[in-house]
Amino acid sequence: MLDLDLLDERHVSIVQEAIAEDRIGLVVQNMHTFDGPGHVLYGECLPRLTGRDGTEHEDTVFVPALEALGAAPLLSRHMIKLVLDALESDPLSVLGYSLSDDNVSDPANWAHIRDQIAARSQLASRLVLRFYRNSALRRRCLGEYSTFRGKSSGMSGRDRRPGR
């Protein structure tokens, strides 16, 4: 995997196989406020791929290739499942995952992510989705996601900020 060109299609098959063989996991990186490390906002979930030989590969090794090849939704759909699983297993956690516009620009890909969240909407109030790169679609997806969060927490509109 490390020796492949960025645009080598084998990145996609490697990730597909790793998902099928349950070799994609996540690690959590705490996201802190400006006040310092004692004030954690949430845990950002990052994908890790374990090779068949047991070698762990950080997201920086394979995610850029998936994005360049237009295959990032493959990983994002799986990661959202893992993040929701983690939220379900720890009722005190607040976890997040970053999605690029490429992951949500296709209506079918976004529907898959949205449907996973809707199926476990009770977890949405503890799920942080970060979108990077801006687009009009981002606003639509954020609107739909806000609907899930509001339903699961009983809050509406502008009252979704912590402490409100």
URURHU-V759654 format. One line per field, one symbol per residue. phi: phi as a letter, one per 40 degrees, with the letter a starting at -180 (. if undefined). psi: psi as a letter, one per 30 degrees, with the letter a starting at -180 (. if undefined). Layout:
phi = ???
psi = ???
This chain:
phi = .ccccdccccdccccdcccccfbbbbbbbcbbccchccbccabccbcbbccccgccbcdccbcdcccccgbdddccdccddcccdccccbcccbbbacbcddcbccdcccdccdcccccbdccccbbbbbbbgcaccdccccccccccccccbgbbfccccdgb
psi = efgklegkffeeeeeeeeeeghgkallkkkjllfflffikeljkkkkkkklfgfkkklefefeeeeeegggeeeeeeeeeeeeeeeeefjffljllkkkleefgfkeeeeeeeeeeeefhfffefgkjkkklkkleeeeeeeeeeeeeeeeffgllcfgfkkg.
